[in-house]
Amino acid sequence: MLEQVDVKPGEEWLVVTCHNHSCDRPILIDPVGPEMRDDEGDLIFPADTVLVICPHCELESLYQSDEIRCEQGQQRH
């Protein structure tokens, strides 16, 4: 099960999961802005691959676009 990402309500972030299986934590990459959506509202990834350094375990790894997901902040009740 993926660890919960701490994204504030109303925010959207591009997120990957660390490739280091002993870490396996989520990594926030970039906030999603309006320029990252097409006319239908679908997400447009800025690149096919992205190089990310995990802030938790410091592993540097290349992520494919199919490993990137969008996380939205939820209102807490």
DOKOLFI-394794 format. One line per 4 residues: number of its first residue (from 0); their letters; for each residue x, y, z of N, C-alpha, C, O, CB. Coordinates in pm, 1 decimal. Last residue first. Glycine has a CB too. Layout:
BEGIN
NUM = a = X/Y/Z/X/Y/Z/X/Y/Z/X/Y/Z/X/Y/Z ~ ...
This chain:
BEGIN
76 = hrqq = -1221.5/1659.8/732.1/-1347.2/1685.8/803.0/-1329.0/1669.1/951.5/-1424.1/1686.9/1027.8/-1457.8/1593.3/753.5 ~ -1009.5/1802.6/491.7/-1021.8/1720.0/612.0/-1147.7/1759.4/686.1/-1177.4/1877.9/701.3/-897.4/1734.7/703.6 ~ -989.9/1780.6/143.9/-1042.6/1854.8/258.1/-1054.1/1759.9/376.8/-1103.7/1648.2/362.3/-1180.8/1919.4/224.7 ~ -688.6/1670.4/-10.2/-828.6/1648.1/25.7/-866.5/1736.4/144.3/-785.1/1762.9/232.7/-853.7/1498.9/59.1
72 = gqec = -477.1/1726.4/-288.4/-505.0/1746.5/-146.9/-653.5/1734.7/-120.2/-735.3/1783.2/-198.4/-453.4/1882.4/-100.2 ~ -391.0/1478.3/-526.8/-467.2/1599.2/-492.7/-488.8/1605.6/-342.8/-515.3/1504.4/-277.9/-603.1/1602.1/-566.8 ~ -134.1/1361.6/-732.7/-199.6/1351.9/-603.2/-267.1/1485.2/-573.9/-208.2/1591.5/-593.4/-98.2/1314.0/-490.8 ~ -56.3/1189.2/-1021.5/-100.4/1318.4/-969.9/-175.2/1293.6/-839.4/-268.9/1213.9/-835.6/-190.6/1394.1/-1073.8
68 = ried = 242.0/1001.7/-1097.1/98.4/1014.6/-1073.9/69.2/1153.5/-1018.6/159.2/1225.1/-974.8/47.3/904.6/-976.6 ~ 475.8/829.4/-1290.8/438.5/956.9/-1228.6/286.7/961.1/-1213.4/213.0/927.9/-1306.2/489.7/1078.7/-1313.2 ~ 527.3/612.8/-1438.3/547.1/597.0/-1293.4/504.9/722.5/-1217.4/499.0/722.2/-1094.4/694.2/564.5/-1262.8 ~ 506.4/685.6/-1700.8/400.1/599.3/-1648.0/415.3/570.0/-1498.3/326.8/509.5/-1437.9/397.9/468.7/-1724.7
64 = sqyl = 740.8/830.8/-1745.4/615.5/904.5/-1728.1/503.2/817.0/-1672.5/414.0/867.6/-1604.3/572.3/964.5/-1860.4 ~ 1006.1/692.7/-1540.1/932.7/702.1/-1665.8/799.0/772.7/-1640.2/749.8/774.4/-1527.4/910.2/560.3/-1728.1 ~ 1282.7/815.0/-1357.7/1143.6/769.2/-1356.0/1080.8/791.9/-1492.5/1099.4/897.2/-1553.6/1062.3/842.1/-1246.0 ~ 1598.0/744.6/-1234.3/1524.6/794.5/-1349.7/1385.3/731.5/-1349.2/1371.7/609.4/-1341.2/1600.4/762.9/-1483.1
60 = sele = 1742.5/840.3/-917.9/1684.1/742.3/-1008.2/1606.0/811.9/-1119.4/1554.8/922.4/-1101.7/1593.1/645.7/-931.1 ~ 1931.8/843.5/-631.5/1908.0/915.4/-756.7/1859.1/813.8/-858.7/1925.3/713.1/-883.6/2037.8/989.6/-807.3 ~ 1856.0/825.9/-291.5/1874.8/750.6/-414.4/1841.8/838.5/-533.8/1735.8/901.1/-537.6/1788.2/623.5/-414.7 ~ 1808.1/946.0/-43.8/1906.5/1007.9/-133.0/1940.0/924.2/-256.8/2042.1/948.6/-321.0/2032.5/1034.7/-56.7
56 = chpc = 1603.2/883.3/123.2/1718.3/791.2/122.9/1831.3/837.0/30.9/1937.6/775.0/27.3/1673.2/652.7/81.2 ~ 1443.8/1123.7/113.6/1443.2/1036.0/230.6/1568.7/948.4/237.8/1633.0/939.1/342.3/1319.0/948.0/228.7 ~ 1444.7/1254.5/-124.4/1487.8/1330.9/-7.0/1497.0/1245.7/119.5/1551.6/1289.8/220.6/1392.6/1445.8/16.9 ~ 1570.4/1107.9/-416.2/1479.2/1088.6/-303.1/1529.8/1168.6/-183.1/1645.3/1153.1/-143.4/1466.2/937.2/-267.0
52 = ivlv = 1599.2/1276.0/-709.5/1676.5/1231.9/-594.2/1580.9/1224.9/-476.2/1517.9/1324.4/-440.5/1797.6/1327.9/-564.8 ~ 1513.6/1205.3/-1046.4/1469.9/1248.6/-913.1/1566.1/1192.9/-808.7/1609.3/1078.0/-817.6/1323.5/1202.0/-883.6 ~ 1462.5/1276.7/-1378.1/1562.7/1233.2/-1281.9/1527.6/1292.5/-1146.0/1513.5/1414.0/-1131.7/1706.4/1275.4/-1326.6 ~ 1209.0/1162.9/-1594.0/1254.0/1267.2/-1502.7/1353.2/1205.4/-1403.8/1330.8/1095.8/-1352.3/1132.8/1333.0/-1427.9
48 = tdap = 1074.5/1120.8/-1924.3/1147.8/1071.6/-1807.8/1189.1/1190.4/-1721.8/1202.4/1302.8/-1770.1/1272.3/988.1/-1850.7 ~ 915.4/1269.0/-2089.6/894.7/1124.4/-2086.2/962.7/1060.9/-1965.9/915.7/960.7/-1912.0/946.2/1060.8/-2214.4 ~ 779.3/1576.4/-1948.5/887.1/1498.0/-2010.1/852.0/1350.0/-2002.7/769.8/1309.0/-1920.8/1023.8/1525.6/-1940.1 ~ 547.3/1694.0/-1846.0/646.5/1780.1/-1910.3/758.7/1704.2/-1981.3/826.9/1761.7/-2066.2/706.2/1871.1/-1808.3
44 = fild = 229.5/1552.4/-1913.6/357.6/1541.3/-1843.8/463.5/1620.0/-1919.2/469.8/1614.2/-2042.0/400.1/1393.0/-1829.2 ~ -79.9/1680.9/-1880.6/26.8/1669.7/-1980.5/158.4/1664.9/-1904.3/195.4/1761.7/-1837.8/24.0/1789.8/-2084.0 ~ -397.7/1569.2/-1776.6/-262.1/1606.9/-1739.3/-165.3/1582.8/-1854.5/-168.3/1477.5/-1918.2/-217.3/1529.1/-1615.5 ~ -702.6/1703.0/-1907.7/-611.6/1590.3/-1885.6/-470.6/1641.1/-1860.6/-429.1/1742.9/-1916.0/-613.2/1493.9/-2006.1
40 = gedd = -870.4/1907.4/-1974.7/-834.2/1895.2/-1834.1/-743.0/1778.4/-1802.6/-708.6/1755.4/-1686.7/-956.4/1883.2/-1753.2 ~ -913.6/1956.3/-2237.1/-1010.9/1868.5/-2171.0/-980.9/1849.8/-2022.0/-1057.1/1784.0/-1951.1/-1013.4/1732.8/-2239.9 ~ -691.7/2108.1/-2306.4/-824.2/2171.2/-2310.8/-932.4/2088.6/-2242.0/-1031.5/2143.6/-2193.8/-864.2/2195.8/-2454.1 ~ -441.7/1991.9/-2065.4/-488.7/2023.8/-2199.2/-629.6/2082.7/-2191.2/-681.4/2104.8/-2081.7/-486.6/1898.0/-2289.7
36 = rmep = -221.6/2114.9/-1809.3/-345.7/2047.5/-1847.8/-383.7/2088.3/-1990.0/-361.9/2202.3/-2031.1/-460.7/2081.3/-1748.4 ~ -17.2/2269.7/-1727.0/11.8/2126.7/-1738.1/-113.1/2045.8/-1774.8/-110.7/1922.8/-1771.8/70.5/2074.8/-1606.9 ~ -101.6/2523.6/-1681.3/-29.0/2500.9/-1807.6/3.1/2352.9/-1829.5/45.9/2314.5/-1938.3/100.8/2582.4/-1809.1 ~ -198.6/2514.8/-1420.6/-293.8/2511.6/-1531.8/-226.9/2483.6/-1666.5/-289.2/2426.2/-1755.8/-368.3/2643.0/-1538.8
32 = gvpd = 27.7/2291.2/-1237.8/-29.0/2421.5/-1271.5/-122.3/2410.3/-1391.0/-125.2/2306.3/-1456.7/82.2/2522.7/-1300.5 ~ 121.0/2089.4/-979.2/52.0/2089.8/-1108.9/-10.6/2226.5/-1128.9/-91.3/2272.0/-1047.9/-56.6/1976.8/-1117.0 ~ 447.9/2098.1/-833.1/305.5/2128.2/-826.5/246.7/2129.5/-967.4/314.6/2166.1/-1063.3/281.2/2263.8/-756.0 ~ 668.9/1814.2/-855.7/632.7/1950.9/-892.1/484.9/1973.5/-867.8/404.8/1880.9/-879.9/667.8/1980.0/-1038.9
28 = ilip = 726.2/1584.1/-675.7/814.7/1634.8/-780.9/788.3/1782.5/-808.0/875.5/1866.5/-785.7/796.6/1553.6/-909.9 ~ 739.6/1410.9/-376.1/672.8/1518.9/-447.5/770.5/1576.4/-549.1/882.9/1613.0/-514.7/621.9/1629.3/-349.4 ~ 754.4/1072.4/-331.4/838.3/1189.5/-352.9/756.6/1291.4/-431.5/709.5/1261.9/-541.3/971.1/1152.2/-428.4 ~ 681.1/808.5/-98.4/641.6/900.3/-205.8/733.7/1021.5/-210.5/784.3/1067.2/-108.0/496.0/945.6/-187.0
24 = rdcs = 908.9/530.9/-37.4/826.3/643.9/6.8/789.7/732.9/-110.8/859.4/733.1/-212.3/899.6/726.0/114.3 ~ 1082.1/311.4/-44.9/947.3/297.9/-102.1/853.2/411.9/-64.0/731.7/392.9/-58.7/886.5/167.3/-58.1 ~ 1307.3/190.8/104.2/1250.2/323.2/131.7/1103.6/325.1/87.2/1012.8/338.5/169.2/1331.7/435.8/59.0 ~ 1365.6/-54.1/7.7/1370.4/-39.8/153.0/1318.6/97.9/196.6/1289.4/118.1/314.5/1514.1/-60.9/203.6
20 = hnhc = 1352.0/-12.7/-266.0/1245.6/-90.3/-201.7/1251.3/-85.0/-49.1/1150.2/-109.5/16.6/1252.9/-234.1/-247.0 ~ 1395.5/268.9/-438.0/1464.4/193.6/-333.9/1357.5/119.3/-252.8/1281.2/181.7/-179.1/1551.7/288.4/-241.9 ~ 1233.0/427.1/-591.9/1272.2/297.4/-647.2/1345.4/210.0/-545.7/1356.2/88.9/-565.4/1359.9/317.7/-768.9 ~ 964.1/610.7/-449.6/1107.1/582.6/-452.9/1134.4/441.2/-503.7/1067.1/346.4/-463.4/1168.1/601.3/-314.0
16 = tvvl = 702.5/711.4/-654.3/739.8/631.1/-538.5/886.3/592.6/-554.4/927.6/547.0/-661.0/648.3/503.9/-524.3 ~ 607.0/1049.4/-742.3/657.6/916.4/-775.9/683.9/842.9/-645.2/687.3/904.0/-538.3/787.7/924.2/-864.3 ~ 381.1/1311.9/-835.7/441.5/1228.7/-731.8/493.8/1099.4/-793.2/432.8/1045.3/-885.4/339.3/1198.1/-619.4 ~ 272.2/1638.0/-880.3/322.4/1518.5/-946.6/404.5/1442.8/-843.6/486.8/1501.0/-773.0/407.6/1553.4/-1075.0
12 = weeg = -5.4/1775.2/-696.3/137.9/1756.4/-716.6/163.7/1633.2/-801.4/88.3/1536.1/-796.4/210.6/1744.5/-582.2 ~ -238.8/2023.5/-612.2/-212.1/1902.3/-689.7/-62.0/1895.3/-713.4/1.4/1995.5/-746.3/-291.6/1901.4/-825.8 ~ -440.5/2168.9/-350.0/-315.5/2155.3/-425.2/-313.3/2023.8/-502.3/-376.9/1925.9/-463.2/-194.3/2163.5/-330.6 ~ -670.3/2154.9/-199.9/-669.7/2245.0/-314.5/-543.0/2237.7/-398.2/-538.2/2294.9/-507.1/-689.1/2384.4/-267.9
8 = pkvd = -501.1/2077.4/101.5/-627.6/2087.1/28.1/-619.7/2191.6/-83.7/-568.8/2302.0/-64.0/-742.2/2121.8/124.4 ~ -157.8/1966.1/58.5/-257.8/2052.7/120.1/-386.4/2056.8/36.7/-381.4/2041.3/-85.3/-201.5/2194.5/137.7 ~ -34.8/1645.1/87.5/-62.5/1752.8/-5.8/-176.4/1834.4/54.2/-278.4/1779.3/95.5/-98.8/1698.3/-149.5 ~ 146.0/1404.9/186.7/91.5/1522.3/254.4/81.2/1637.9/156.1/173.5/1718.1/141.9/178.9/1561.8/375.6
4 = vqel = 52.5/1081.9/87.2/132.8/1199.3/57.2/66.3/1319.6/123.3/-55.7/1334.6/116.7/148.4/1220.3/-97.3 ~ 61.0/764.0/237.3/-14.8/886.0/212.4/81.0/1002.2/188.6/178.9/1018.8/261.5/-109.7/916.9/330.4 ~ 219.9/492.1/75.0/214.0/584.2/188.1/137.2/709.0/146.3/148.0/753.9/32.1/356.8/621.0/238.0 ~ 52.8/222.5/-83.3/131.4/344.0/-92.7/111.2/431.1/30.6/0.5/442.4/83.4/94.9/421.2/-218.9
0 = m = 83.8/-117.9/0.0/0.0/0.0/0.0/88.4/124.4/0.0/186.7/131.5/73.8/-95.4/-0.3/121.5
